[in-house]
Amino acid sequence: MSVSQIFIDAVQHLIAPRNILIISIGVTLGIVFGSIPGFTGSNTVAIFLPFTLPLEPDIAIVFLSCLYVGANYGGAIPAVLINTPGTAGATATVMDAYPLSKDGEPSKALGISILASVFGGLISAVIIFLLLRPLGNFALEFTNREIFVLGIFGLATVAVALGEDTRKGLVAGFFGLFISTWPTDPTTAQPRMDFGINALLSQVPFIPVVIGVFAICELFFLMSKAQISEEADINTTYGGIIDGFRYVISKPLKLLRSTGIGLVIGSMPGAGASVGGFVSWATAKSMSSDPDSFGEGNPDGVVASESANNAVTSGALIPTLALGIPGSGTTAVMLAGLLLHGIRPGPTLMQDFQFEANVIVVSLFFANIIMLIVAFAISKYIVRVVTLPTEYLVPCILVLTAIGAFVIRNLAFDIRFMLLFGFVGLVMKVNEYAIIPLILGVILGPIIEGAFLRSMLISGGDYMYFFESTIAIVLWILIVLVLLARPTASIVVPRVKNIL
Amino acid sequence: MTTTATSTAQEDSSQEENETDGVEFPRWLSAVVRLLLPVILMILSLNYINVTWGRIQWSNLRYPYFIIAVMNLCSIWIIGDELYSIYQRDKSRATDEAVQEFIAKWRTSIFFAIISIIYVFLVPVTGFFSASVFAMASIMYTSGVRSLPIGGIVIFGLLGFIWATFVQFIGVNPPSGLIDSVVFELI
């Protein structure tokens, strides 16, 4: 089937009024939740995971992708209006958007952030769509042996990239893998460590784990914070927003450059939107004829940051869909969404669920176009959401997450399990353990264990089997390099600095 | 244009920040907090070996034991480092003072944690909806909400939304318990 035919099929599937409505709801909810400081894309997707249960698998994932895209943009709104990034991805946006807003141009700053995000998302969606098929073909080379090594590589990469301390990242990732070994043995069905709880006998409920460590954990911190803004009287106009649009349209090359940076960084496992935004902003500054104006309200800074961080959103889907390794925290939660709907992540995804994968990528086009309309329409009123009091928000989220955890298996135990992992997330966060490797371990655990057991059966118990293919050897080398990267850098960088 | 804002989201965005910053614990309490996770993991690992060793064939234990080995090696390394850094600290605060400061700073979060624990155990006993009314009202009260009408609208608005979405649309039956079943019978 040709690329254009795949595209047309996916568009025909998505163009149904019901699907457009679902995409619109996803984008709108994403923008609203993303604009609440403290709520990240990961939290938002985790909270809404159970709401996708009645949807078909592909539309459910499309809904989650739209939430992700919307939340990623939503973070820019408080960055522009109240000097507070709604999500980590918008951290670089603050540096120029807020000074611009303070200079009396909040509408223009909003307009720039909206259109730069939309362009970043659209361009990167085109590139991903073209890349997904070749990547899927490459993934056909992966057998059980490679899947096992790839799983370890993914965990190692995410553990190193996301934590200050590699050991803590590895502990988090292997803790996740450990949790996934608690239910019955996959080949003999003998019970392992279920603590005598029937609910843990067949599987560890991963959705309550995801909701617990992302959403519940965040509520503890939200509770101790006062209202984000006590007074916010910001007037934005549609005319000003259109001025911002005009500015973005006049900078096509800068848009392309920032989108490219965001896409490359997004496709690296573990590198998030904040990294993409900052690298793009720093690149724009270094290449500008007036670098001193960056950080003082230069609109190019907003263009660079926003187009890159939205391109990261799409870029992060590349390793997620092609290899089953999440490119960001939110895509890690989306992996849980895939599993919830019976779509097994990993290198076989493009073989087994090619149509669904294409629909997800094509939905990014729709999501970005709808985001343009929704963000434009609600931007005048969104400041009220930004200043939503946490004392009303937190109890609502608690109850929503409780019903969300319950609804998957209709077990009250899952609500307790969710809260338990809320506390686990709290302990991890306080002690500076990255949470995403834990989630990745829980989600990929059964896949990695199954691949390991099948490999051992094939090889007759010979461990050397894991080193007998080119892909596996390359992955082992990459694992070693990834694990050594930080200690090596800590030794080499100071010496180089001394020499210089 | 007038805006006042605190840069809270920047704090939220980083997973790697220490959330107890600003409250310095005495050495023993620091040790408890920082060693909690690795020690629990080691205990869980020992329990896993205890319940699986000799009961499951060795070929099927290689994978979980490999996971346990890597996790515990890193945990022991972390414990060593944490103990060393705690030992290196030259001053130690009085426990009462540190705990009081911690409670003052995290009071609403502590209340939230306690209410959440009560809530999850209350759900199967009284029913999801009545337990939720209790939890939401308690959390709002402890965080300073005194407006009964707004609080009521938020609580019953959300529970109405959940009832419409989950019970009517998706067809889920949340735990009914003692109170919910009586209320639903009356309705």
Interface residues (C-beta under 8 A of the other chain):
Chain A: P37 G38 T40 F51 L53 P54 G75 P78 L81 I82 N83 T84 P85 G86 T87 A88 T91 S101 K102 G104 P106 L162 G163 E164 D165 R167 K168 L170 V171 F174 F175 L177 F178 T181 W182 D185 T187 T188 Q190 R192 M193 I216 E218 L219 F220 F221 L222 M223 S224 K225 A226 I228 S229 E230 E231 A232 D233 I234 N235 S274 T390 E391 Y392 V394 P395 C396 L398 V399 L400 A402 I403 F406 V407 N410 A412 I415 R416 M418 L419 G422 F423 V424 V427 M428 K429 V430 N431 E432 Y433 A434 I435 I436 E449 F452 L453 M456 G461
Chain B: M1 T2 T3 T4 A5 T6 S7 T8 A9 Q10 E11 D12 S13 S14 Q15 E16 E17 N18 E19 T20 V33 R34 L36 L37 P38 L41 L44 S45 N47 Y48 V51 T52 R55 I56 Q57 S59 N60 R62 Y63 P64 I67 I68 V70 M71 C74 S75 W77 I78 K105 W106 R107 T108 S109 F111 F112 A113 S116 I117 Y119 V120 F121 V123 P124 F128 S132 A135 M136 I139 M140 S143 G144 V145 I150 G151 V154 I155 L158 L159 I162 T165 F166 F169 I170 V172 N173 P174 P175
